Amino acid sequence: MRHEKLKGKVIVITGAAGVLCSCMARAAAKQKMRVALLGRTFSKVQALADEINADGGDAIAVECDVTNTDSVHKAKKAVNGAFGKVDMLINGAGGNHPNGNTTKDIYNAGDITHANGDCACFFDLVPDDLEYVFRLNFTGSLIPSQVFLPDMLGNAAASVINISSMSAYHPITRVSAYSAAKAAITNFTEWLAVHFAKEGVRVNAIAPGWFETIQNKTLLRNPDGTLTNRSHKVLSHTPMGRFGEPEELIGTLLWLLDSSESGFVTGAVIPVDGGFIAASGV
């Protein structure tokens, strides 16, 4: 479907080389948007830019650490130099840290003794690693918003899309830091939407359910490619009974970006999760 109002608009996508955001980048390019791909590893975003450009799109790759203000300002300078002012921003950079997780869903008496070297319980969580998760997810959305939003003020087509998670609604066992960080993204989305509403800047978020990515590959798949016990548990709580495909985020994304279709939508967090959030598990 063609979204004519998106044609020629400049969009910045952080974390652009990831499975989900690279799919978003390709979709934006197909709408004839000018796409700035930001990522920590330049070779990855450059490969994506080359792919998009070879397919007739208009993309540039920019190395950027979203947790570093100077790095994001440098990236903005590069984007403005190539494309001019930014119209839209997808804060897609995010992730987790293994030391921000517990190995069990529920604490069992005796776990605190560390008798089992393979067990990491609540008392083993490392504050610095939890802070890393918050910096990557929350601060990594805050700083790009601060840096790129001045370009959007007074622009009726301006849109910011944050990436939340189903874990923001109900924390997922084991991933305490990630769940809390994504809850912060949801709250920040709502706050930012109110703060900039009079400037015409709409701020919304997408909350993906369970999608297979590079980051969660070992969580969802055994070395032989079969589903892990964790995957079976996830799918049993997903009414549609399967993982999502990255392309299934695109309809929601383009709808939220296109002010001619969602011009009165701001502060919304849209789940795309196969019913995961709606299900009680009973």
Rosetta blueprint (number, residue, H / E / L):
1 M L
2 R L
3 H L
4 E H
5 K H
6 L H
7 K L
8 G L
9 K L
10 V E
11 I E
12 V E
13 I E
14 T E
15 G L
16 A L
17 A L
18 G L
19 V H
20 L H
21 C H
22 S H
23 C H
24 M H
25 A H
26 R H
27 A H
28 A H
29 A H
30 K H
31 Q L
32 K L
33 M L
34 R E
35 V E
36 A E
37 L E
38 L E
39 G E
40 R L
41 T L
42 F H
43 S H
44 K H
45 V H
46 Q H
47 A H
48 L H
49 A H
50 D H
51 E H
52 I H
53 N H
54 A H
55 D L
56 G L
57 G L
58 D E
59 A E
60 I E
61 A E
62 V E
63 E E
64 C L
65 D L
66 V L
67 T L
68 N L
69 T H
70 D H
71 S H
72 V H
73 H H
74 K H
75 A H
76 K H
77 K H
78 A H
79 V H
80 N H
81 G H
82 A H
83 F H
84 G L
85 K L
86 V L
87 D L
88 M E
89 L E
90 I E
91 N E
92 G L
93 A L
94 G L
95 G L
96 N L
97 H L
98 P H
99 N H
100 G H
101 N L
102 T L
103 T L
104 K L
105 D L
106 I L
107 Y L
108 N L
109 A L
110 G L
111 D H
112 I H
113 T H
114 H L
115 A L
116 N L
117 G L
118 D L
119 C L
120 A L
121 C L
122 F H
123 F H
124 D H
125 L L
126 V L
127 P H
128 D H
129 D H
130 L H
131 E H
132 Y H
133 V H
134 F H
135 R H
136 L H
137 N H
138 F H
139 T H
140 G H
141 S H
142 L H
143 I H
144 P H
145 S H
146 Q H
147 V H
148 F H
149 L H
150 P H
151 D H
152 M H
153 L L
154 G L
155 N L
156 A L
157 A L
158 A L
159 S E
160 V E
161 I E
162 N E
163 I E
164 S L
165 S L
166 M H
167 S H
168 A H
169 Y L
170 H L
171 P L
172 I L
173 T L
174 R L
175 V L
176 S H
177 A H
178 Y H
179 S H
180 A H
181 A H
182 K H
183 A H
184 A H
185 I H
186 T H
187 N H
188 F H
189 T H
190 E H
191 W H
192 L H
193 A H
194 V H
195 H H
196 F L
197 A H
198 K H
199 E H
200 G L
201 V L
202 R E
203 V E
204 N E
205 A E
206 I E
207 A E
208 P E
209 G L
210 W L
211 F E
212 E L
213 T L
214 I L
215 Q L
216 N L
217 K H
218 T H
219 L H
220 L H
221 R E
222 N L
223 P L
224 D L
225 G L
226 T L
227 L E
228 T L
229 N H
230 R H
231 S H
232 H H
233 K H
234 V H
235 L H
236 S H
237 H L
238 T L
239 P L
240 M L
241 G L
242 R L
243 F L
244 G E
245 E L
246 P H
247 E H
248 E H
249 L H
250 I H
251 G H
252 T H
253 L H
254 L H
255 W H
256 L H
257 L H
258 D L
259 S H
260 S H
261 E H
262 S H
263 G L
264 F L
265 V L
266 T L
267 G L
268 A L
269 V E
270 I E
271 P E
272 V E
273 D L
274 G L
275 G L
276 F L
277 I L
278 A L
279 A L
280 S L
281 G L
282 V L
